[in-house]
Amino acid sequence: MIGDQLKSTLVWVLIAAAVLSAILEHSYIDATVILFIVVLNTAIGVIQEFKTEKTLENLRSLLTPQAHVMREGELQVISASDVVPGDILLLDE
């Protein structure tokens, strides 16, 4: 996830600006501020991406298809992948 955040051209321009600022102008405060902003931006991006992945994972688990079947004389709601020969499927519109 961190690598994905650092692929941006703007991030590399900011890193280059920080390095050049430190080397050419000896402005370590400016370089530090620029690098801090890059690190902060990367951290926020990683956190947002992590939360998004967790949300998508939860949504996918809610979308697993289910089947209403009569099995051994009882109505059961099971995962559609667990339907076996002998189950009586109950269909709705």
DRENDO-1510 file (C-alpha; in Angstrom, 1 decimal, always signed):
<recs>
REC; n; res; u; v; w
REC; 1; MET; +0.0; +0.0; +0.0 .
REC; 2; ILE; +2.9; +2.4; +0.8 .
REC; 3; GLY; +4.4; +1.7; -2.6 .
REC; 4; ASP; +1.2; +2.6; -4.3 .
REC; 5; GLN; +1.1; +5.9; -2.5 .
REC; 6; LEU; +4.6; +6.7; -3.5 .
REC; 7; LYS; +4.0; +6.1; -7.3 .
REC; 8; SER; +2.7; +9.6; -7.8 .
REC; 9; THR; +4.9; +11.9; -9.8 .
REC; 10; LEU; +4.0; +14.8; -7.5 .
REC; 11; VAL; +5.4; +12.9; -4.5 .
REC; 12; TRP; +8.7; +12.3; -6.4 .
REC; 13; VAL; +8.8; +16.0; -7.3 .
REC; 14; LEU; +8.3; +16.9; -3.6 .
REC; 15; ILE; +11.1; +14.5; -2.5 .
REC; 16; ALA; +13.4; +16.0; -5.1 .
REC; 17; ALA; +12.6; +19.5; -4.0 .
REC; 18; ALA; +13.3; +18.5; -0.4 .
REC; 19; VAL; +16.7; +17.0; -1.4 .
REC; 20; LEU; +17.7; +20.0; -3.5 .
REC; 21; SER; +16.6; +22.4; -0.9 .
REC; 22; ALA; +18.7; +20.7; +1.7 .
REC; 23; ILE; +21.8; +20.3; -0.6 .
REC; 24; LEU; +21.8; +23.6; -2.5 .
REC; 25; GLU; +20.3; +26.0; -0.1 .
REC; 26; HIS; +21.2; +24.3; +3.2 .
REC; 27; SER; +17.6; +24.9; +4.1 .
REC; 28; TYR; +17.0; +21.9; +6.3 .
REC; 29; ILE; +13.8; +23.3; +7.8 .
REC; 30; ASP; +12.2; +23.6; +4.4 .
REC; 31; ALA; +13.4; +20.1; +3.5 .
REC; 32; THR; +12.1; +18.7; +6.7 .
REC; 33; VAL; +8.7; +20.3; +6.3 .
REC; 34; ILE; +8.4; +19.0; +2.7 .
REC; 35; LEU; +9.3; +15.5; +3.7 .
REC; 36; PHE; +7.0; +15.6; +6.7 .
REC; 37; ILE; +4.1; +16.5; +4.4 .
REC; 38; VAL; +5.0; +13.6; +2.0 .
REC; 39; VAL; +5.1; +11.2; +5.0 .
REC; 40; LEU; +1.8; +12.6; +6.3 .
REC; 41; ASN; +0.2; +12.3; +2.9 .
REC; 42; THR; +1.4; +8.8; +2.5 .
REC; 43; ALA; +0.2; +7.8; +5.9 .
REC; 44; ILE; -3.3; +9.2; +5.3 .
REC; 45; GLY; -3.5; +7.5; +1.9 .
REC; 46; VAL; -2.5; +4.1; +3.4 .
REC; 47; ILE; -5.1; +4.5; +6.2 .
REC; 48; GLN; -7.8; +5.4; +3.7 .
REC; 49; GLU; -6.9; +2.5; +1.4 .
REC; 50; PHE; -6.9; +0.1; +4.3 .
REC; 51; LYS; -10.3; +1.2; +5.5 .
REC; 52; THR; -11.6; +1.0; +2.0 .
REC; 53; GLU; -10.3; -2.6; +1.6 .
REC; 54; LYS; -11.9; -3.6; +4.9 .
REC; 55; THR; -15.3; -2.1; +3.8 .
REC; 56; LEU; -15.2; -3.8; +0.5 .
REC; 57; GLU; -14.4; -7.1; +2.2 .
REC; 58; ASN; -17.3; -6.7; +4.5 .
REC; 59; LEU; -19.6; -5.8; +1.6 .
REC; 60; ARG; -18.4; -8.9; -0.4 .
REC; 61; SER; -19.3; -11.1; +2.6 .
REC; 62; LEU; -22.8; -9.7; +2.7 .
REC; 63; LEU; -23.3; -10.4; -1.0 .
REC; 64; THR; -22.6; -14.2; -0.9 .
REC; 65; PRO; -25.6; -15.8; -2.6 .
REC; 66; GLN; -27.9; -17.8; -0.3 .
REC; 67; ALA; -30.4; -20.6; -1.1 .
REC; 68; HIS; -33.6; -21.5; +0.7 .
REC; 69; VAL; -33.8; -25.3; +0.7 .
REC; 70; MET; -35.8; -28.0; +2.2 .
REC; 71; ARG; -33.3; -30.4; +3.7 .
REC; 72; GLU; -34.4; -33.4; +5.8 .
REC; 73; GLY; -37.9; -31.9; +6.0 .
REC; 74; GLU; -36.7; -28.6; +7.4 .
REC; 75; LEU; -36.5; -25.1; +5.8 .
REC; 76; GLN; -32.9; -24.0; +5.8 .
REC; 77; VAL; -31.0; -21.0; +4.5 .
REC; 78; ILE; -27.6; -22.0; +3.3 .
REC; 79; SER; -24.8; -20.7; +1.1 .
REC; 80; ALA; -25.6; -21.4; -2.6 .
REC; 81; SER; -22.4; -23.2; -2.9 .
REC; 82; ASP; -23.5; -25.7; -0.3 .
REC; 83; VAL; -26.5; -26.9; -2.3 .
REC; 84; VAL; -26.2; -30.7; -2.9 .
REC; 85; PRO; -28.3; -33.2; -4.8 .
REC; 86; GLY; -31.4; -34.1; -2.9 .
REC; 87; ASP; -32.0; -30.5; -1.6 .
REC; 88; ILE; -35.3; -29.0; -2.7 .
REC; 89; LEU; -34.8; -25.4; -3.7 .
REC; 90; LEU; -37.5; -23.0; -2.8 .
REC; 91; LEU; -37.7; -20.2; -5.5 .
REC; 92; ASP; -39.1; -16.8; -5.1 .
REC; 93; GLU; -39.6; -14.0; -7.6 .
</recs>
